[in-house]
Amino acid sequence: GIFTSPGYPGDYPNNARCSWQISVNTGYVVAIRFTAFNLEGGFDCPWDYLEVYDGSSTAAPRLAKLCGSSARTIFTTGRNAFVVFRTDGSVTDSGFSANF
């Protein structure tokens, strides 16, 4: 499957709050690969960011918090992933496109 930031390939909006719950068949893990990634950057990603959790909610361990212009492929340990995208009230960019 594919998921993208709102408005992609145009700029994402300010104050966005998005989440995706990804599940694959039993016996498989989720691999999230980014084909494009451009978010507002900054140390520890305080403004705009994408988080990936190793389970079906934010209660699961966080695997990554990403921003800026580089993103790595992320693998879960089980069949579920939960992805959260948040933006603040200023500065937008072209966002991301990912597949799994």
Chimera marker file (.cmm) of the C-alpha trace (Angstrom):
<marker_set name="trace">
<marker id="1" x="0.000" y="0.000" z="0.000" r="1" g="1" b="0" radius="0.5"/>
<marker id="2" x="0.869" y="3.674" z="-0.274" r="1" g="1" b="0" radius="0.5"/>
<marker id="3" x="0.269" y="6.600" z="2.063" r="1" g="1" b="0" radius="0.5"/>
<marker id="4" x="1.260" y="10.260" z="1.774" r="1" g="1" b="0" radius="0.5"/>
<marker id="5" x="1.151" y="13.497" z="3.682" r="1" g="1" b="0" radius="0.5"/>
<marker id="6" x="-2.003" y="15.574" z="3.026" r="1" g="1" b="0" radius="0.5"/>
<marker id="7" x="-1.751" y="17.468" z="-0.259" r="1" g="1" b="0" radius="0.5"/>
<marker id="8" x="1.283" y="15.529" z="-1.510" r="1" g="1" b="0" radius="0.5"/>
<marker id="9" x="3.082" y="16.316" z="-3.844" r="1" g="1" b="0" radius="0.5"/>
<marker id="10" x="2.023" y="19.841" z="-2.899" r="1" g="1" b="0" radius="0.5"/>
<marker id="11" x="2.874" y="21.249" z="0.500" r="1" g="1" b="0" radius="0.5"/>
<marker id="12" x="1.197" y="19.766" z="3.557" r="1" g="1" b="0" radius="0.5"/>
<marker id="13" x="-0.971" y="22.104" z="5.693" r="1" g="1" b="0" radius="0.5"/>
<marker id="14" x="-0.159" y="23.694" z="9.023" r="1" g="1" b="0" radius="0.5"/>
<marker id="15" x="-1.616" y="22.082" z="12.150" r="1" g="1" b="0" radius="0.5"/>
<marker id="16" x="-2.060" y="18.666" z="10.519" r="1" g="1" b="0" radius="0.5"/>
<marker id="17" x="-2.886" y="15.660" z="12.705" r="1" g="1" b="0" radius="0.5"/>
<marker id="18" x="-2.876" y="12.379" z="10.779" r="1" g="1" b="0" radius="0.5"/>
<marker id="19" x="-2.439" y="8.731" z="11.666" r="1" g="1" b="0" radius="0.5"/>
<marker id="20" x="-2.352" y="5.440" z="9.804" r="1" g="1" b="0" radius="0.5"/>
<marker id="21" x="-2.720" y="1.946" z="11.211" r="1" g="1" b="0" radius="0.5"/>
<marker id="22" x="-0.982" y="-0.641" z="9.038" r="1" g="1" b="0" radius="0.5"/>
<marker id="23" x="-1.460" y="-4.400" z="9.368" r="1" g="1" b="0" radius="0.5"/>
<marker id="24" x="-0.024" y="-7.177" z="7.242" r="1" g="1" b="0" radius="0.5"/>
<marker id="25" x="-0.672" y="-10.908" z="7.250" r="1" g="1" b="0" radius="0.5"/>
<marker id="26" x="0.388" y="-12.992" z="10.238" r="1" g="1" b="0" radius="0.5"/>
<marker id="27" x="3.980" y="-14.136" z="9.904" r="1" g="1" b="0" radius="0.5"/>
<marker id="28" x="5.110" y="-10.962" z="8.135" r="1" g="1" b="0" radius="0.5"/>
<marker id="29" x="6.547" y="-7.671" z="9.370" r="1" g="1" b="0" radius="0.5"/>
<marker id="30" x="5.842" y="-4.165" z="8.074" r="1" g="1" b="0" radius="0.5"/>
<marker id="31" x="8.560" y="-2.440" z="6.019" r="1" g="1" b="0" radius="0.5"/>
<marker id="32" x="7.878" y="1.261" z="5.451" r="1" g="1" b="0" radius="0.5"/>
<marker id="33" x="9.916" y="2.740" z="2.596" r="1" g="1" b="0" radius="0.5"/>
<marker id="34" x="9.905" y="6.450" z="1.787" r="1" g="1" b="0" radius="0.5"/>
<marker id="35" x="10.001" y="7.413" z="-1.886" r="1" g="1" b="0" radius="0.5"/>
<marker id="36" x="10.010" y="11.123" z="-0.970" r="1" g="1" b="0" radius="0.5"/>
<marker id="37" x="10.576" y="12.865" z="2.366" r="1" g="1" b="0" radius="0.5"/>
<marker id="38" x="10.735" y="16.615" z="3.004" r="1" g="1" b="0" radius="0.5"/>
<marker id="39" x="9.550" y="17.967" z="6.356" r="1" g="1" b="0" radius="0.5"/>
<marker id="40" x="10.563" y="21.005" z="8.363" r="1" g="1" b="0" radius="0.5"/>
<marker id="41" x="13.786" y="19.987" z="10.114" r="1" g="1" b="0" radius="0.5"/>
<marker id="42" x="15.323" y="20.703" z="13.506" r="1" g="1" b="0" radius="0.5"/>
<marker id="43" x="17.109" y="18.956" z="16.356" r="1" g="1" b="0" radius="0.5"/>
<marker id="44" x="14.830" y="16.245" z="17.797" r="1" g="1" b="0" radius="0.5"/>
<marker id="45" x="12.116" y="17.244" z="15.279" r="1" g="1" b="0" radius="0.5"/>
<marker id="46" x="10.181" y="19.728" z="17.472" r="1" g="1" b="0" radius="0.5"/>
<marker id="47" x="7.922" y="21.199" z="14.762" r="1" g="1" b="0" radius="0.5"/>
<marker id="48" x="6.816" y="18.880" z="11.954" r="1" g="1" b="0" radius="0.5"/>
<marker id="49" x="7.480" y="15.163" z="12.281" r="1" g="1" b="0" radius="0.5"/>
<marker id="50" x="6.470" y="11.622" z="11.438" r="1" g="1" b="0" radius="0.5"/>
<marker id="51" x="6.569" y="8.917" z="14.113" r="1" g="1" b="0" radius="0.5"/>
<marker id="52" x="6.435" y="5.157" z="13.570" r="1" g="1" b="0" radius="0.5"/>
<marker id="53" x="5.374" y="2.812" z="16.376" r="1" g="1" b="0" radius="0.5"/>
<marker id="54" x="6.024" y="-0.930" z="16.579" r="1" g="1" b="0" radius="0.5"/>
<marker id="55" x="2.406" y="-1.969" z="17.096" r="1" g="1" b="0" radius="0.5"/>
<marker id="56" x="-1.182" y="-0.848" z="16.595" r="1" g="1" b="0" radius="0.5"/>
<marker id="57" x="-1.130" y="2.397" z="18.642" r="1" g="1" b="0" radius="0.5"/>
<marker id="58" x="1.092" y="5.040" z="20.229" r="1" g="1" b="0" radius="0.5"/>
<marker id="59" x="1.249" y="2.822" z="23.331" r="1" g="1" b="0" radius="0.5"/>
<marker id="60" x="3.657" y="0.569" z="21.395" r="1" g="1" b="0" radius="0.5"/>
<marker id="61" x="7.416" y="1.256" z="21.370" r="1" g="1" b="0" radius="0.5"/>
<marker id="62" x="8.403" y="4.128" z="19.075" r="1" g="1" b="0" radius="0.5"/>
<marker id="63" x="10.728" y="3.002" z="16.281" r="1" g="1" b="0" radius="0.5"/>
<marker id="64" x="11.453" y="6.401" z="14.750" r="1" g="1" b="0" radius="0.5"/>
<marker id="65" x="10.747" y="10.125" z="14.863" r="1" g="1" b="0" radius="0.5"/>
<marker id="66" x="11.607" y="11.638" z="11.495" r="1" g="1" b="0" radius="0.5"/>
<marker id="67" x="11.862" y="15.137" z="10.025" r="1" g="1" b="0" radius="0.5"/>
<marker id="68" x="14.067" y="17.085" z="7.630" r="1" g="1" b="0" radius="0.5"/>
<marker id="69" x="14.960" y="15.570" z="4.284" r="1" g="1" b="0" radius="0.5"/>
<marker id="70" x="16.257" y="12.089" z="5.012" r="1" g="1" b="0" radius="0.5"/>
<marker id="71" x="14.307" y="9.030" z="6.044" r="1" g="1" b="0" radius="0.5"/>
<marker id="72" x="15.369" y="5.414" z="6.315" r="1" g="1" b="0" radius="0.5"/>
<marker id="73" x="13.366" y="2.257" z="5.714" r="1" g="1" b="0" radius="0.5"/>
<marker id="74" x="11.692" y="1.199" z="8.951" r="1" g="1" b="0" radius="0.5"/>
<marker id="75" x="10.899" y="-2.403" z="9.886" r="1" g="1" b="0" radius="0.5"/>
<marker id="76" x="8.523" y="-3.491" z="12.627" r="1" g="1" b="0" radius="0.5"/>
<marker id="77" x="9.034" y="-6.611" z="14.719" r="1" g="1" b="0" radius="0.5"/>
<marker id="78" x="5.476" y="-7.834" z="14.133" r="1" g="1" b="0" radius="0.5"/>
<marker id="79" x="2.549" y="-7.460" z="11.757" r="1" g="1" b="0" radius="0.5"/>
<marker id="80" x="1.368" y="-3.995" z="12.891" r="1" g="1" b="0" radius="0.5"/>
<marker id="81" x="2.633" y="-0.444" z="12.572" r="1" g="1" b="0" radius="0.5"/>
<marker id="82" x="1.097" y="2.845" z="13.680" r="1" g="1" b="0" radius="0.5"/>
<marker id="83" x="2.233" y="6.035" z="11.943" r="1" g="1" b="0" radius="0.5"/>
<marker id="84" x="1.606" y="9.570" z="13.207" r="1" g="1" b="0" radius="0.5"/>
<marker id="85" x="2.163" y="12.793" z="11.224" r="1" g="1" b="0" radius="0.5"/>
<marker id="86" x="2.010" y="16.139" z="13.035" r="1" g="1" b="0" radius="0.5"/>
<marker id="87" x="2.717" y="19.681" z="11.890" r="1" g="1" b="0" radius="0.5"/>
<marker id="88" x="2.861" y="22.975" z="13.729" r="1" g="1" b="0" radius="0.5"/>
<marker id="89" x="1.384" y="26.363" z="12.857" r="1" g="1" b="0" radius="0.5"/>
<marker id="90" x="4.107" y="27.617" z="10.512" r="1" g="1" b="0" radius="0.5"/>
<marker id="91" x="6.509" y="26.463" z="7.774" r="1" g="1" b="0" radius="0.5"/>
<marker id="92" x="5.393" y="23.689" z="5.442" r="1" g="1" b="0" radius="0.5"/>
<marker id="93" x="7.180" y="21.544" z="2.863" r="1" g="1" b="0" radius="0.5"/>
<marker id="94" x="6.349" y="18.965" z="0.193" r="1" g="1" b="0" radius="0.5"/>
<marker id="95" x="5.904" y="16.176" z="2.749" r="1" g="1" b="0" radius="0.5"/>
<marker id="96" x="6.298" y="12.482" z="2.132" r="1" g="1" b="0" radius="0.5"/>
<marker id="97" x="5.216" y="9.488" z="0.136" r="1" g="1" b="0" radius="0.5"/>
<marker id="98" x="5.690" y="6.024" z="1.584" r="1" g="1" b="0" radius="0.5"/>
<marker id="99" x="4.893" y="2.454" z="0.677" r="1" g="1" b="0" radius="0.5"/>
<marker id="100" x="4.687" y="-0.752" z="2.677" r="1" g="1" b="0" radius="0.5"/>
<link id1="1" id2="2" r="1" g="1" b="0" radius="0.2"/>
<link id1="2" id2="3" r="1" g="1" b="0" radius="0.2"/>
<link id1="3" id2="4" r="1" g="1" b="0" radius="0.2"/>
<link id1="4" id2="5" r="1" g="1" b="0" radius="0.2"/>
<link id1="5" id2="6" r="1" g="1" b="0" radius="0.2"/>
<link id1="6" id2="7" r="1" g="1" b="0" radius="0.2"/>
<link id1="7" id2="8" r="1" g="1" b="0" radius="0.2"/>
<link id1="8" id2="9" r="1" g="1" b="0" radius="0.2"/>
<link id1="9" id2="10" r="1" g="1" b="0" radius="0.2"/>
<link id1="10" id2="11" r="1" g="1" b="0" radius="0.2"/>
<link id1="11" id2="12" r="1" g="1" b="0" radius="0.2"/>
<link id1="12" id2="13" r="1" g="1" b="0" radius="0.2"/>
<link id1="13" id2="14" r="1" g="1" b="0" radius="0.2"/>
<link id1="14" id2="15" r="1" g="1" b="0" radius="0.2"/>
<link id1="15" id2="16" r="1" g="1" b="0" radius="0.2"/>
<link id1="16" id2="17" r="1" g="1" b="0" radius="0.2"/>
<link id1="17" id2="18" r="1" g="1" b="0" radius="0.2"/>
<link id1="18" id2="19" r="1" g="1" b="0" radius="0.2"/>
<link id1="19" id2="20" r="1" g="1" b="0" radius="0.2"/>
<link id1="20" id2="21" r="1" g="1" b="0" radius="0.2"/>
<link id1="21" id2="22" r="1" g="1" b="0" radius="0.2"/>
<link id1="22" id2="23" r="1" g="1" b="0" radius="0.2"/>
<link id1="23" id2="24" r="1" g="1" b="0" radius="0.2"/>
<link id1="24" id2="25" r="1" g="1" b="0" radius="0.2"/>
<link id1="25" id2="26" r="1" g="1" b="0" radius="0.2"/>
<link id1="26" id2="27" r="1" g="1" b="0" radius="0.2"/>
<link id1="27" id2="28" r="1" g="1" b="0" radius="0.2"/>
<link id1="28" id2="29" r="1" g="1" b="0" radius="0.2"/>
<link id1="29" id2="30" r="1" g="1" b="0" radius="0.2"/>
<link id1="30" id2="31" r="1" g="1" b="0" radius="0.2"/>
<link id1="31" id2="32" r="1" g="1" b="0" radius="0.2"/>
<link id1="32" id2="33" r="1" g="1" b="0" radius="0.2"/>
<link id1="33" id2="34" r="1" g="1" b="0" radius="0.2"/>
<link id1="34" id2="35" r="1" g="1" b="0" radius="0.2"/>
<link id1="35" id2="36" r="1" g="1" b="0" radius="0.2"/>
<link id1="36" id2="37" r="1" g="1" b="0" radius="0.2"/>
<link id1="37" id2="38" r="1" g="1" b="0" radius="0.2"/>
<link id1="38" id2="39" r="1" g="1" b="0" radius="0.2"/>
<link id1="39" id2="40" r="1" g="1" b="0" radius="0.2"/>
<link id1="40" id2="41" r="1" g="1" b="0" radius="0.2"/>
<link id1="41" id2="42" r="1" g="1" b="0" radius="0.2"/>
<link id1="42" id2="43" r="1" g="1" b="0" radius="0.2"/>
<link id1="43" id2="44" r="1" g="1" b="0" radius="0.2"/>
<link id1="44" id2="45" r="1" g="1" b="0" radius="0.2"/>
<link id1="45" id2="46" r="1" g="1" b="0" radius="0.2"/>
<link id1="46" id2="47" r="1" g="1" b="0" radius="0.2"/>
<link id1="47" id2="48" r="1" g="1" b="0" radius="0.2"/>
<link id1="48" id2="49" r="1" g="1" b="0" radius="0.2"/>
<link id1="49" id2="50" r="1" g="1" b="0" radius="0.2"/>
<link id1="50" id2="51" r="1" g="1" b="0" radius="0.2"/>
<link id1="51" id2="52" r="1" g="1" b="0" radius="0.2"/>
<link id1="52" id2="53" r="1" g="1" b="0" radius="0.2"/>
<link id1="53" id2="54" r="1" g="1" b="0" radius="0.2"/>
<link id1="54" id2="55" r="1" g="1" b="0" radius="0.2"/>
<link id1="55" id2="56" r="1" g="1" b="0" radius="0.2"/>
<link id1="56" id2="57" r="1" g="1" b="0" radius="0.2"/>
<link id1="57" id2="58" r="1" g="1" b="0" radius="0.2"/>
<link id1="58" id2="59" r="1" g="1" b="0" radius="0.2"/>
<link id1="59" id2="60" r="1" g="1" b="0" radius="0.2"/>
<link id1="60" id2="61" r="1" g="1" b="0" radius="0.2"/>
<link id1="61" id2="62" r="1" g="1" b="0" radius="0.2"/>
<link id1="62" id2="63" r="1" g="1" b="0" radius="0.2"/>
<link id1="63" id2="64" r="1" g="1" b="0" radius="0.2"/>
<link id1="64" id2="65" r="1" g="1" b="0" radius="0.2"/>
<link id1="65" id2="66" r="1" g="1" b="0" radius="0.2"/>
<link id1="66" id2="67" r="1" g="1" b="0" radius="0.2"/>
<link id1="67" id2="68" r="1" g="1" b="0" radius="0.2"/>
<link id1="68" id2="69" r="1" g="1" b="0" radius="0.2"/>
<link id1="69" id2="70" r="1" g="1" b="0" radius="0.2"/>
<link id1="70" id2="71" r="1" g="1" b="0" radius="0.2"/>
<link id1="71" id2="72" r="1" g="1" b="0" radius="0.2"/>
<link id1="72" id2="73" r="1" g="1" b="0" radius="0.2"/>
<link id1="73" id2="74" r="1" g="1" b="0" radius="0.2"/>
<link id1="74" id2="75" r="1" g="1" b="0" radius="0.2"/>
<link id1="75" id2="76" r="1" g="1" b="0" radius="0.2"/>
<link id1="76" id2="77" r="1" g="1" b="0" radius="0.2"/>
<link id1="77" id2="78" r="1" g="1" b="0" radius="0.2"/>
<link id1="78" id2="79" r="1" g="1" b="0" radius="0.2"/>
<link id1="79" id2="80" r="1" g="1" b="0" radius="0.2"/>
<link id1="80" id2="81" r="1" g="1" b="0" radius="0.2"/>
<link id1="81" id2="82" r="1" g="1" b="0" radius="0.2"/>
<link id1="82" id2="83" r="1" g="1" b="0" radius="0.2"/>
<link id1="83" id2="84" r="1" g="1" b="0" radius="0.2"/>
<link id1="84" id2="85" r="1" g="1" b="0" radius="0.2"/>
<link id1="85" id2="86" r="1" g="1" b="0" radius="0.2"/>
<link id1="86" id2="87" r="1" g="1" b="0" radius="0.2"/>
<link id1="87" id2="88" r="1" g="1" b="0" radius="0.2"/>
<link id1="88" id2="89" r="1" g="1" b="0" radius="0.2"/>
<link id1="89" id2="90" r="1" g="1" b="0" radius="0.2"/>
<link id1="90" id2="91" r="1" g="1" b="0" radius="0.2"/>
<link id1="91" id2="92" r="1" g="1" b="0" radius="0.2"/>
<link id1="92" id2="93" r="1" g="1" b="0" radius="0.2"/>
<link id1="93" id2="94" r="1" g="1" b="0" radius="0.2"/>
<link id1="94" id2="95" r="1" g="1" b="0" radius="0.2"/>
<link id1="95" id2="96" r="1" g="1" b="0" radius="0.2"/>
<link id1="96" id2="97" r="1" g="1" b="0" radius="0.2"/>
<link id1="97" id2="98" r="1" g="1" b="0" radius="0.2"/>
<link id1="98" id2="99" r="1" g="1" b="0" radius="0.2"/>
<link id1="99" id2="100" r="1" g="1" b="0" radius="0.2"/>
</marker_set>
